[in-house]
Amino acid sequence: MDVKDLVPPGGTMQRIHCPQCGHHRDLRFVDFKEDVSGIPMWIQNIPVLRCPACGDESIADLARFTIRETHARAKTDGLSEYNAVRRKRELNHSFTSVEFLYDADDHFYLPGLFRPHDVGFLTPVFFNRAVLLKYDNAPGYRVRFASTTYGTIHTEDEYISFGINRHGRVVMWLGDIGKLPVSEQHYLRSENVLSDHSIGSEFYDGQIDVVFTPRSKEDELFRQRSNFIEACLQRFGEKLAHLDAEVMELALSFNPPVVDTPKERRHVADTLNKIYLESLDNGALAKALTAQGGDPKSLGSLKRLQGVLEKALPGEDVARTLSPLYVLYDLRVAYSHLHSTERAEDTLQKVTDRLGLARDVGLMAIYAALVGQLTESFASLAPLVDPEGIYDRSPPME
């Protein structure tokens, strides 16, 4: 290898996206063994950016400069070879009062995080996903989602953005954490874990690259659900749906169907049902309905939700707006049978009729129509429930 090969290709700074396939790359550490312009060099623990999708790998920019400087010193000193172990970077900061687990190498070697004017602020700190559940279920806190992997935790006086990486870890910036009260920092520290050096996410794209990729239809639906829950909290003082471990897991792992089989039909219907229906909080709905003079007895969660909204929005056709949620319930009933039955066929026909589809369409058409109508339902209800609410009102995806 010629020492000139260590200059970044084209003289440009690296980006986290793989130049071969476009996926986010992770930070990894390898042994560098090369003959560099006549000097054999072996440096252990060199940071590289590696693509988990295609395997493409390149030395991190700052490490390239370190190797070049080391080679220059070895040449000046007349060394015939050079062997060393790279020391991990350290970060002296005063951002947080609580000592968090993090790896300073992430800040210095992952593209876009090092800023000379604010060294250390954009150090990624990793957490178990359970940290979101703790916040979502504690009084005075709430978790809002812009997509299934990018959101904001709101406390009484502060807020902090987070992302969820491909391993399911929650990621926040060290500098943001430092803005929180010490009590909140202790709360976060209880779920803090070691870095897995994987930062690529919608969170990174939005906060570092300032690039907002088009949301998937599934992300858009989850975002509108979050807006609706927030609007209801502001209007009724109750969280009408909750975030639990299963809902979080399903939302993160769910993918649209690619085949139309009985198994896939059951999976799709069950998953959507658990995320958007079973997550409704029956107790909170009962309180909200009772507070408005309604009687929640003998009513299921959907009927309670309808009752709450009809009391709050007397001039709106709530039943029609909520129709997609009832359709989702019917779809699960229709697809829950292992074999075709007259009842299942009748229920499925009711589903297609209410979605405005031909009666012989398959799963793909039903799924696309249902997700679209569920999204429209949540998107239209949020501003009606809380007209003055401050939440993301960007229109649903086409």
C-alpha positions, -999 to +999 in steps of 0.1 A: +000+000+000+013+034-009+009+060+019-010+081-005-037+055-005-046+065+031-059+099+018-097+097+018-109+089-017-116+121-036-105+141-006-140+140+007-151+132+043-168+099+049-205+094+053-221+067+073-239+053+043-222+025+024-208+037-009-216+004-025-252-003-013-263+027+006-270+010+040-258+025+073-224+013+083-213+003+118-180+010+136-158-020+141-122-026+152-097-047+132-059-053+130-042-032+104-015-053+087+000-036+056+033-027+040+029+010+038+054+025+013+081+000+023+074-001+061+055-032+074+029-019+099+008-038+123-015-017+144-042-035+165-077-021+171-080+002+142-115+017+137-132+008+104-167+014+090-183-019+080-215-024+061-236-052+077-255-056+044-228-061+018-196-063+039-179-033+024-152-020+048-131+011+049-108+026+075-124+055+094-111+089+084-095+099+116-077+065+117-064+071+082-047+103+094-033+085+125-017+058+104-002+084+080+013+103+110+026+071+125+042+061+092+059+095+090+073+091+125+085+056+118+102+068+086+118+097+104+130+074+132+144+049+106+123+020+117+122-010+095+088-020+108+062-007+132+040-027+157+016-011+181-018-013+198-040+017+192-052+033+225-089+040+228-099+076+227-109+093+259-135+120+264-132+145+292-166+163+295-189+179+319-222+172+302-237+149+328-237+146+365-242+109+363-215+087+349-229+069+318-216+040+298-204+051+263-175+047+240-156+078+230-144+061+199-180+064+186-178+102+188-144+105+171-147+078+144-184+076+134-189+102+106-204+135+114-203+133+152-171+152+161-175+189+162-144+209+173-166+236+189-186+212+211-164+181+216-183+152+231-219+165+228-228+141+200-215+110+217-241+082+213-253+066+245-271+033+243-300+020+263-322-011+266-355-006+248-373-009+282-363+027+289-391+038+266-416+016+284-406+031+318-411+066+305-443+058+287-459+043+318-447+068+344-469+098+354-457+130+339-439+115+310-448+105+275-432+090+244-440+104+210-430+087+177-422+104+144-417+068+131-412+034+146-375+042+151-374+079+158-391+098+185-390+121+215-393+115+253-412+144+270-407+151+307-426+178+326-400+204+317-377+189+290-376+167+260-350+145+245-349+129+210-340+092+205-335+067+178-337+029+177-309+012+159-310-021+139-302-041+171-332-026+189-311-004+212-323+031+220-297+058+212-295+094+226-268+121+226-247+126+257-251+163+254-289+161+253-289+138+284-268+164+302-297+189+298-319+168+319-322+171+357-300+147+377-330+127+388-338+120+351-302+111+344-303+085+371-336+072+356-319+068+323-287+053+337-307+023+351-312+011+315-278+023+301-258-004+282-225-007+265-222+007+230-228-017+201-213+009+177-243+009+155-258+044+151-273+043+116-310+051+118-337+077+109-325+094+141-290+098+127-302+108+092-324+135+106-301+149+133-267+146+116-272+144+078-304+166+080-319+142+056-354+129+062-360+098+041-396+091+030-415+072+057-428+038+050-466+035+051-461+015+084-440+043+099-466+069+088-494+049+104-474+046+137-467+083+137-504+092+132-513+069+160-488+087+182-503+121+173-538+108+181-528+095+215-511+128+223-542+147+212-564+126+235-540+130+264-543+168+260-581+167+257-591+141+282-562+139+306-559+102+299-536+081+278-561+061+258-534+036+246-503+023+261-469+012+249-458-022+262-429-045+254-450-065+229-463-035+211-428-021+208-414-053+195-441-059+170-439-023+157-402-025+152-401-059+136-432-058+115-428-058+077-456-056+050-466-089+035-448-102+005-467-134+000-504-143+003-507-174+024-529-184+053-500-181+077-491-146+065-528-135+066-530-145+103-497-129+111-506-096+095-540-094+110-528-105+145-499-080+145-519-050+134-546-059+159-521-061+188-505-027+178-536-007+171-565-024+190-552-044+219-529-015+230-560+006+238-562+011+275-597-001+287-593+015+321-583+049+307-611+047+282-636+040+310-624+070+330-626+093+300-661+081+290-674+083+326-660+118+330-682+129+300-713+113+314-711+081+295-715+045+308-686+022+299-701-009+313-705-038+290-685-020+263-654-032+247-624-009+241-634+001+206-669+010+217-656+029+246-633+048+223-662+056+200-683+067+230-655+091+242-651+107+208-688+110+202-693+128+235-664+151+227-672+156+190-710+157+187-710+171+152-687+145+137-695+111+122-672+093+146-685+059+138-675+064+101-641+078+110-634+048+133-646+023+107-611+012+097-605+000+133-636-021+132-625-034+098-592-044+114-610-063+141-632-081+115-601-090+094-585-107+124-617-127+129-618-137+092-582-147+091-581-165+125-597-196+110-573-222+098-597-233+071-623-215+051-657-214+068-690-197+059-686-173+088-650-164+078-660-158+042-689-136+052-667-116+075-640-112+049-667-100+024-678-074+049-641-063+052-637-059+014-670-041+011-661-016+038-627-010+022-643-004-011-626-034-027-637-062-050-647-093-031-621-116-046-590-095-039-561-109-019-541-100+011-519-074-006-548-052-018-566-056+016-535-047+035-527-016+014-562-003+017-565-010+054-532+007+063-541+037+042-575+041+059-562+035+094-537+063+088-564+086+075-585+078+105-559+088+131-547+118+110-582+132+108-591+126+145-561+142+161-567+178+151-604+174+158-598+161+194-572+188+201-574+217+176-548+238+194-524+209+201-488+211+192-479+179+173-467+169+140-494+179+115-476+171+083-500+153+060-502+116+056-481+100+030-497+094-004 
